Amino acid sequence: MKPRVGRVVLVLRAAEMKGKPPFVLWRMMFQELLSSFFTAFFFFFVVFLINQVLLFAEDILSRGADFFSVAKLLFYSLPTILAITVPFSVLAATLMTSSRQSADNEFLASSTLGMRPLWLYIPFLIIGVGIAIGSFYFNDWSMPRAAQEYRRVYAELIRGSAKIELTPYSIKKYGDKLLVTGPSEAGRIQNVLIMDQGAGHDSDTVTANNVGIEFSADSLAAILSMDNVTEEKRLQNGDEGDFSITQAQSADIRIQIQEQIPNYSATAPSEMSLAVLARQIKEKERKLSIRQEGNKSQQDTALDALRLSYASPHAQSEPAQSVGSKDQTSSKSGNVSSLLNTIKSLRNQKISDTSLEIYRLEYQKKFVIPSACFFFALLAFPLGIGSKRAGRTAGFGLALLLSVVYWALLFAGQTLGYRQNFNPALSMWMPNLIMLFATAGLWIFRKVTKGHFV
């Protein structure tokens, strides 16, 4: 028997003789779980951090950003990285611990001395529940604040990069506009040539001097203030080579320096706190309800008009009123047909709000990802019992495989909820429910095949 197993047996015998729960064994398990957690956390954190840096490489680093700005953006990205890192670290830690204990026959020794599996299960569940609760509150507090600061730093970076790129004696292209600059004096470009290449070879050109630059509130456009402006513009309906010349003492030109980034100016639902997100959902539900009630009111109005159209011919029973009745009947028939089409169109209208579904999915996601810590810990114990030889290495490898599976299930659930209008709660909780069913299946399988749980 291995020395570690002998130590575990002595601990269990001492606990059995005293008639007390094996707190010493729990302490050893907690120490190993936390040690494995920090090891796995470092691995997953580095992986997700590198992924974030690669995402930065094209957008942020290509702007010539300084190291301090990149460091701040990475720092404000940490809550998003940690939200995913923590659950997978719990999965790896619990699997590494349970696999190692099974490989060293500690579970067998515990069962031989009459220790119930529940006593060994409790540390895993405590770790899972504790980290899940802590992760939930940390995400809800940190992500909205970090997202706000991220957008602020990013706006400063765009503004700064634009100032750096608009340098004297340079040729720069912004969208369809080509800027050729001359010397600089007192922070202003003395000569500039602007060519609008959107029209092909017949480019519109602007020449000016004493050029200053300001930036729009969203920092995505540059506003050039210029003196002694001369514009040569091609005539729209003229022949090739026809152009007009316009001169002005001063003018402002707005140049788009970057494409608008989706969700840049507005806060995305994933960046909101739970309370703010709940309020947004209620507001969207209220607006959707008003739209649906308006549609129902229009249907009722059209239906009432249709009833009146059907009732009016029967009210004319006098023979003298039959003069011109064919024209009236034709007119009434057309009116009835129009009302029927209106009612059919109103009933076929699907009054929905796509953004509301996204907000509902994100609301559930704020609970799903932190709670995955508990479901991973729940699954890791019966799954790790099956690892008899490789121990911690097998547990870590299995954790990597399950991480990929869980991520795929989470993506599939989000797609079902968004594309197929599936119930948001059920679609987002599907990965955790699968983990729960897998846990129950493993325990039942061990009980049926071996006659005991451990």
C-alpha positions in Angstrom: 0.0 0.0 0.0 1.3 3.5 -0.9 2.4 5.7 2.0 -0.4 8.3 1.2 -3.0 5.6 1.4 -1.6 4.4 4.7 -1.9 7.9 6.0 -5.5 8.1 4.8 -6.4 4.8 6.5 -4.9 6.0 9.8 -7.0 9.2 9.6 -10.1 7.2 8.9 -9.5 4.8 11.7 -8.9 7.6 14.1 -12.2 9.3 13.0 -14.0 6.0 13.3 -12.7 5.4 16.8 -13.7 8.8 18.0 -17.1 8.6 16.3 -16.6 12.0 14.6 -16.8 13.1 11.0 -13.3 12.9 9.3 -12.5 16.6 9.5 -8.8 15.9 9.0 -9.6 14.1 5.8 -11.8 17.0 4.7 -8.9 19.4 5.4 -6.6 17.3 3.2 -9.2 17.2 0.4 -9.8 20.9 0.6 -6.1 21.6 0.4 -5.7 19.4 -2.6 -8.9 20.8 -4.3 -7.7 24.4 -3.8 -4.2 23.6 -5.0 -5.5 21.9 -8.1 -7.9 24.8 -8.7 -5.1 27.4 -8.7 -3.0 25.2 -11.0 -5.9 24.8 -13.5 -6.8 28.4 -13.1 -3.4 29.5 -14.2 -3.6 27.3 -17.3 -7.0 28.4 -18.4 -6.3 32.0 -17.6 -3.2 32.0 -19.8 -5.1 30.3 -22.6 -7.9 32.8 -22.6 -5.6 35.7 -22.1 -3.5 34.7 -25.1 -6.8 34.4 -27.1 -7.7 38.0 -26.0 -4.3 39.3 -27.0 -4.7 37.7 -30.5 -8.0 39.4 -30.8 -6.3 42.7 -29.9 -3.5 42.1 -32.4 -5.4 43.1 -35.5 -7.6 45.9 -34.0 -5.6 47.4 -31.1 -2.0 46.7 -31.8 -2.3 47.7 -35.5 -3.2 51.2 -34.3 0.3 51.7 -32.9 -1.1 51.7 -29.4 1.4 52.2 -26.5 2.0 49.4 -24.0 0.1 51.2 -21.2 -3.1 51.5 -23.3 -2.9 47.9 -24.2 -2.3 46.9 -20.6 -5.4 48.9 -19.5 -7.6 47.3 -22.1 -6.4 43.8 -21.1 -7.0 44.7 -17.5 -10.6 45.8 -18.2 -11.1 42.5 -20.2 -10.2 40.4 -17.2 -13.7 40.1 -15.7 -14.9 38.6 -19.0 -11.9 36.2 -19.0 -12.4 35.2 -15.4 -16.1 34.5 -15.9 -15.2 31.6 -18.2 -11.9 30.6 -16.5 -13.3 30.0 -13.1 -15.9 27.2 -14.0 -13.5 25.3 -16.1 -10.9 25.6 -13.4 -13.3 24.0 -10.9 -14.0 21.2 -13.4 -10.3 20.5 -13.8 -9.6 20.8 -10.0 -12.3 18.4 -9.0 -11.5 15.9 -11.7 -7.8 16.0 -10.9 -8.5 15.4 -7.2 -11.1 12.6 -7.6 -9.0 10.9 -10.2 -5.9 11.0 -8.0 -7.7 9.7 -5.0 -9.2 6.9 -7.0 -5.8 6.0 -8.5 -4.3 5.8 -5.0 -7.2 3.7 -3.8 -8.2 6.2 -1.2 -11.9 5.7 -2.0 -11.5 2.0 -1.6 -9.8 2.4 1.7 -12.6 4.8 2.9 -15.3 2.4 1.8 -13.6 -0.6 3.4 -13.6 1.3 6.8 -17.3 2.0 6.5 -17.1 5.6 5.3 -20.2 6.6 3.4 -19.6 8.2 -0.1 -21.5 11.2 1.0 -18.8 12.2 3.5 -16.3 12.2 0.6 -18.7 14.0 -1.7 -19.2 17.0 0.7 -15.9 18.8 0.0 -16.5 18.7 -3.7 -20.0 20.2 -3.3 -18.8 22.9 -0.9 -16.1 24.0 -3.3 -18.6 24.0 -6.2 -21.3 26.0 -4.4 -18.8 28.4 -2.7 -17.0 29.3 -5.9 -20.3 29.5 -7.9 -21.7 32.1 -5.5 -18.5 34.1 -5.4 -18.2 34.0 -9.2 -21.7 35.2 -9.6 -21.4 38.2 -7.4 -17.9 39.1 -8.8 -19.2 39.0 -12.4 -22.3 41.0 -11.6 -20.2 43.7 -9.9 -17.1 43.8 -12.1 -18.3 43.3 -15.7 -20.4 46.5 -16.0 -17.7 48.7 -14.5 -15.0 47.1 -16.6 -17.0 47.4 -19.8 -17.6 51.1 -19.2 -13.9 51.7 -18.6 -12.9 49.6 -21.6 -15.1 51.8 -23.9 -13.5 54.9 -22.4 -10.0 53.8 -23.0 -10.8 52.5 -26.4 -12.2 55.9 -27.4 -9.0 57.5 -26.2 -7.0 55.1 -28.2 -8.9 55.8 -31.4 -8.5 59.6 -30.8 -4.8 59.2 -30.0 -4.0 56.9 -33.0 -5.8 59.3 -35.3 -3.6 62.2 -34.1 -0.5 60.1 -34.6 -1.4 59.1 -38.1 -2.2 62.6 -39.3 1.4 63.7 -39.3 3.2 66.2 -41.6 4.8 65.2 -44.8 2.7 62.0 -45.0 0.3 60.2 -47.3 -2.6 58.5 -45.4 -5.8 56.8 -46.6 -9.1 57.0 -44.5 -11.9 55.1 -46.2 -12.2 56.5 -49.8 -10.3 59.6 -48.9 -6.5 60.0 -49.5 -4.8 62.8 -47.5 -1.4 64.2 -48.5 0.0 66.6 -45.9 2.7 69.2 -46.0 4.7 70.9 -43.2 3.3 71.5 -39.7 3.5 74.7 -37.6 2.0 75.3 -34.1 0.1 72.0 -34.2 -1.6 72.7 -37.6 -0.9 71.3 -41.0 0.0 74.2 -43.4 -0.9 72.4 -46.7 -3.2 69.5 -47.4 -4.5 67.7 -50.4 -7.7 65.6 -50.0 -8.7 63.2 -52.8 -12.0 61.4 -52.7 -11.4 58.2 -54.6 -14.9 56.9 -54.3 -15.7 58.1 -57.9 -12.8 56.2 -59.5 -10.4 58.0 -61.8 -12.5 61.2 -61.7 -11.6 62.1 -58.1 -12.9 65.1 -56.3 -10.1 67.0 -54.7 -9.8 69.6 -52.0 -6.7 71.8 -51.3 -6.3 74.0 -48.2 -3.9 75.3 -45.7 -3.7 76.0 -42.0 -5.5 72.8 -41.2 -6.6 71.8 -37.7 -8.2 68.7 -36.4 -10.9 67.8 -33.9 -12.8 64.6 -33.2 -16.4 63.7 -32.9 -17.9 62.7 -29.6 -17.7 59.0 -30.6 -14.1 59.5 -31.7 -14.8 57.7 -35.0 -14.6 60.7 -37.2 -12.1 63.5 -37.7 -13.3 67.1 -38.4 -10.8 69.1 -40.3 -11.1 72.9 -40.0 -9.3 74.6 -43.0 -8.6 78.0 -44.5 -8.3 79.1 -48.1 -10.2 76.0 -49.4 -10.4 75.1 -53.1 -12.6 72.2 -54.2 -12.6 70.6 -57.6 -15.6 68.5 -58.1 -16.8 66.4 -61.1 -20.2 67.4 -62.5 -22.8 64.7 -62.0 -24.6 65.1 -65.3 -21.6 66.4 -67.3 -19.3 64.8 -69.7 -16.1 63.1 -68.8 -13.6 65.7 -67.7 -16.2 68.4 -66.8 -15.8 69.7 -63.3 -16.6 72.7 -61.1 -14.4 74.8 -58.8 -15.5 76.1 -55.5 -13.5 78.4 -53.2 -14.0 79.4 -49.6 -12.1 81.3 -47.0 -12.8 78.5 -44.4 -14.6 75.2 -44.3 -15.0 72.1 -42.2 -14.7 68.5 -43.6 -15.8 65.4 -41.7 -13.7 62.3 -42.4 -14.7 58.9 -41.2 -11.5 57.5 -39.7 -12.8 54.1 -38.4 -15.9 52.0 -39.0 -18.5 52.0 -36.4 -18.1 49.1 -34.0 -21.2 47.1 -33.1 -22.4 47.9 -29.6 -19.6 50.4 -29.2 -21.7 53.4 -28.1 -24.4 51.4 -26.3 -24.0 48.9 -23.4 -24.4 45.3 -24.5 -26.7 43.1 -22.4 -23.7 41.0 -21.4 -22.1 44.1 -19.9 -25.1 45.0 -17.7 -25.6 44.1 -14.1 -28.4 41.7 -13.3 -30.7 44.4 -11.9 -30.2 46.7 -14.9 -30.7 43.8 -17.3 -34.0 42.9 -15.5 -35.3 46.4 -15.8 -34.4 46.5 -19.5 -36.3 43.3 -20.0 -39.4 44.6 -18.3 -39.3 47.7 -20.4 -38.9 45.8 -23.6 -41.8 43.5 -22.5 -44.0 46.5 -21.9 -43.3 48.0 -25.3 -43.9 44.6 -27.0 -47.2 44.2 -25.1 -48.3 47.7 -26.3 -47.5 46.7 -29.9 -49.4 43.4 -29.6 -52.4 45.2 -28.0 -52.3 47.7 -30.9 -52.4 44.9 -33.4 -55.3 43.2 -31.6 -57.1 46.5 -31.5 -56.7 47.0 -35.3 -58.0 43.5 -35.8 -61.1 44.2 -33.7 -61.7 47.4 -35.6 -61.4 45.8 -39.0 -63.7 42.9 -37.8 -66.4 45.4 -36.7 -66.2 47.1 -40.0 -66.6 43.8 -41.8 -69.7 42.9 -39.8 -71.2 46.3 -40.7 -70.4 45.7 -44.4 -72.2 42.3 -44.3 -75.2 43.8 -42.4 -75.9 46.8 -44.6 -77.3 45.1 -47.7 -80.0 43.3 -45.7 -81.1 46.7 -44.3 -82.2 47.7 -47.8 -85.3 45.6 -48.4 -87.5 48.1 -50.3 -87.9 47.5 -54.1 -87.4 51.2 -54.8 -83.9 51.0 -53.3 -82.8 48.3 -55.8 -81.9 51.0 -58.5 -78.2 50.9 -58.9 -77.9 48.0 -56.5 -75.4 46.2 -58.7 -72.9 49.1 -58.4 -73.5 49.3 -54.7 -73.1 45.5 -54.4 -69.9 45.6 -56.4 -68.6 48.4 -54.2 -69.6 46.6 -51.0 -68.0 43.4 -52.3 -64.7 45.2 -52.9 -64.9 46.8 -49.4 -65.5 43.4 -47.9 -62.6 41.9 -49.8 -60.3 44.7 -48.6 -61.3 44.2 -45.0 -60.8 40.5 -45.2 -57.3 41.0 -46.6 -56.6 43.6 -43.8 -57.7 41.1 -41.1 -55.7 38.3 -42.6 -52.6 40.6 -42.9 -52.9 41.7 -39.2 -53.3 38.1 -38.0 -50.3 37.0 -40.0 -48.1 39.7 -38.5 -45.6 38.3 -36.0 -45.2 40.9 -33.3 -41.9 40.1 -31.7 -38.7 41.7 -30.5 -35.5 40.0 -31.4 -33.5 42.1 -28.9 -35.8 41.0 -26.1 -34.8 37.4 -26.8 -31.1 38.3 -26.6 -31.7 40.1 -23.3 -33.5 37.1 -21.9 -30.7 34.8 -23.0 -28.1 37.0 -21.4 -30.2 37.2 -18.2 -30.2 33.4 -17.9 -26.5 33.2 -18.9 -25.6 35.3 -15.9 -26.8 32.5 -13.7 -25.8 29.5 -15.9 -22.0 30.1 -16.2 -21.3 30.7 -12.4 -23.6 27.8 -11.5 -21.6 25.5 -13.8 -19.0 25.4 -11.0 -21.5 23.4 -8.9 -22.6 21.1 -11.7 -19.0 20.4 -12.6 -18.1 19.5 -9.0 -21.2 17.3 -8.9 -20.1 15.4 -12.0 -16.4 15.2 -11.2 -16.6 12.9 -8.2 -18.4 9.9 -9.9 -16.5 10.5 -13.1 -13.1 10.6 -11.3 -13.8 7.3 -9.5 -13.4 5.5 -12.9 -9.8 6.7 -13.3 -7.7 3.9 -11.8 -4.2 4.5 -13.1 -3.3 7.9 -14.6 -4.6 9.9 -11.7 -4.3 13.7 -12.0 -3.1 13.6 -15.6 -6.2 11.7 -16.7 -8.4 14.0 -14.7 -6.9 17.1 -16.3 -7.2 15.6 -19.8 -10.8 14.7 -19.2 -11.4 18.2 -17.9 -10.2 19.6 -21.2 -12.5 17.4 -23.2 -15.5 18.2 -21.1 -14.7 21.9 -21.3 -14.9 21.7 -25.1 -18.2 19.7 -24.9 -19.7 22.2 -22.4 -18.7 25.2 -24.5 -20.3 23.6 -27.6 -23.5 22.9 -25.6 -23.6 26.4 -24.4 -23.2 27.8 -27.9 -25.9 25.4 -29.2 -28.3 26.4 -26.4 -27.7 30.1 -27.2 -28.2 29.4 -30.9 -31.5 27.6 -30.2 -32.8 30.4 -28.1 -31.9 33.1 -30.6 -32.5 31.4 -34.0 -35.3 29.0 -33.2 -37.1 31.1 -30.5 -36.6 28.3 -28.0 -37.4 28.9 -24.4 -34.5 31.1 -23.1 -34.3 29.5 -19.7 -34.4 25.9 -21.0 -32.0 26.6 -23.9 -29.4 28.3 -21.7 -29.7 25.8 -18.8 -29.5 22.8 -21.1 -25.7 22.3 -20.6 -26.0 22.2 -16.8 -29.0 19.9 -17.0 -27.1 17.5 -19.2 -24.3 17.6 -16.6 -26.9 16.8 -13.9 -28.4 13.9 -15.8 -24.9 12.6 -16.6 -24.1 12.6 -12.8 -27.3 10.7 -12.0 -26.5 8.2 -14.8 -23.0 7.6 -13.6 -24.2 6.9 -10.0 -26.9 4.6 -11.2 -24.5 2.8 -13.5 -22.0 2.1 -10.7 -24.8 1.0 -8.4 -26.2 -1.5 -10.9 -22.9 -2.8 -12.2 -20.9 -3.0 -9.0 -23.6 -3.2 -6.4 -22.1 -0.2 -4.5 -21.4 3.5 -5.3 -17.6 3.6 -4.5 
